[in-house]
Amino acid sequence: DAGITQSPRHKVTETGTPVTLRCHQTENHRYMYWYRQDPGHGLRLIHYSYGVKDTDKGEVSDGYSVSRSKTEDFLLTLESATSSQTSVYFCAIKKGTGGTGNTIYFGEGSWLTVV
Amino acid sequence: DAKTTQPNSMESNEEEPVHLPCNHSTISGTDYIHWYRQLPSQGPEYVIHGLTSNVNNRMASLAIAEDRKSSTLILHRATLRDAAVYYCILRFGGSNYKLTFGKGTLLTVNP
């Protein structure tokens, strides 16, 4: 059990509406990540966070914003959803105490369809 | 980012060993080699990682070439549950653990 809960797990929304995906962890890990996965592509990093209110962009950040107001929650917001943002979204956390002992654990995914 | 090259697909028989290759000829000295797998409709799952030496854990073994330009993930006895996409990923040591996924190898396990 990675200790990650993503919500909602499935959502259908209309083009132009705002959408927020939530990633919740129970173990106070510092690093959290949002990835998206599309057919024909591997997972691609959207944004990540290295602490409360500390976030940075990933490879495909356009059209997305994030917030981390407390350690346990990392929110991904699509301000105005587009059909190109139809995807599976995975949250991940980094566990470990440093050095070679760190590993990344992924949540179960949030399936988002923008119609 | 240094890139990896993996076969698109491989097949194995149940209870036989599986050797999944990965080429990373442009690897740098601070790149860690990570392997993840992804079962259908699930998030990626950590398998193993290493830097220079071979590594073993309860899931698999990682064999790293002496020049580090290639590595092999070894599943000692494949089960049907091992059917998945396997990703070989290079992670720069100072990258805040950002992972760059390729398309991976689709492993099919035949009963």
Interface residues (C-beta under 8 A of the other chain):
Chain A: A2 Y31 Y33 Y35 G40 H41 G42 L43 R44 L45 Y48 Y50 D56 G58 E59 F90 A92 K94 T100 N102 T103 I104 Y105 F106 G107 E108 G109
Chain B: Y32 Y36 S41 Q42 G43 P44 E45 Y46 H49 G50 L51 Y87 N96 Y97 K98 L99 T100 F101 G102 K103 G104
